[in-house]
Amino acid sequence: MNNLHLNGLDWAAVAAYFAVTLTIAWRAKARQTNAVEYFLDGRRTHWIIVSVSLWATLFSTVSF
């Protein structure tokens, strides 16, 4: 069972995923200047987005 190696395309996908995640995090960090920005998004998020996010979190917890 020594079949756990990655080829070049796999490593490229991992590197691309890491680069995209790092870019998104870096851009999000630039907008956040205090705790209200971090935790509440400056109170700019629509209530439907917040409720869908809460529902998805609770659903995944219950289904797990």
C-alpha positions as CSV (number, residue, x, y, z in Angstrom):
1,M,0.0,0.0,0.0
2,N,2.7,2.5,-0.9
3,N,0.5,4.3,-3.4
4,L,0.3,7.6,-1.6
5,H,2.4,9.8,-3.8
6,L,1.4,13.0,-5.7
7,N,2.4,13.8,-9.2
8,G,3.2,17.2,-10.6
9,L,-0.4,18.1,-11.5
10,D,-1.5,17.3,-7.9
11,W,1.2,19.6,-6.4
12,A,0.2,22.3,-8.9
13,A,-3.4,22.1,-7.8
14,V,-2.4,22.3,-4.1
15,A,-0.1,25.3,-4.8
16,A,-2.9,27.1,-6.8
17,Y,-5.4,26.4,-4.0
18,F,-2.9,27.8,-1.4
19,A,-2.2,30.9,-3.5
20,V,-5.9,31.7,-4.0
21,T,-6.7,31.2,-0.3
22,L,-3.7,33.4,0.7
23,T,-4.8,36.1,-1.7
24,I,-8.4,36.1,-0.4
25,A,-7.2,36.3,3.2
26,W,-4.7,39.1,2.4
27,R,-7.4,41.2,0.7
28,A,-9.9,40.6,3.5
29,K,-7.3,41.5,6.1
30,A,-6.7,44.8,4.4
31,R,-10.3,45.9,4.9
32,Q,-10.5,44.9,8.6
33,T,-9.2,47.6,10.9
34,N,-10.9,46.8,14.2
35,A,-13.0,44.1,15.9
36,V,-16.3,45.3,14.5
37,E,-15.0,44.9,11.0
38,Y,-13.7,41.4,11.8
39,F,-16.7,40.0,13.6
40,L,-19.6,42.0,12.1
41,D,-18.3,43.0,8.7
42,G,-18.9,46.6,9.7
43,R,-22.7,45.7,9.8
44,R,-22.8,45.7,6.0
45,T,-23.9,42.1,5.4
46,H,-27.6,41.6,4.4
47,W,-29.7,39.6,6.8
48,I,-30.4,36.9,4.3
49,I,-26.7,36.1,3.8
50,V,-26.3,35.9,7.6
51,S,-29.3,33.6,8.0
52,V,-28.2,31.2,5.3
53,S,-24.8,31.1,6.8
54,L,-26.2,30.3,10.2
55,W,-28.5,27.7,8.7
56,A,-25.7,26.0,6.9
57,T,-23.6,25.9,10.0
58,L,-26.3,24.4,12.1
59,F,-27.3,21.9,9.4
60,S,-23.8,20.7,9.0
61,T,-23.4,20.3,12.8
62,V,-26.6,18.3,13.1
63,S,-25.9,16.1,10.1
64,F,-22.4,15.4,11.4
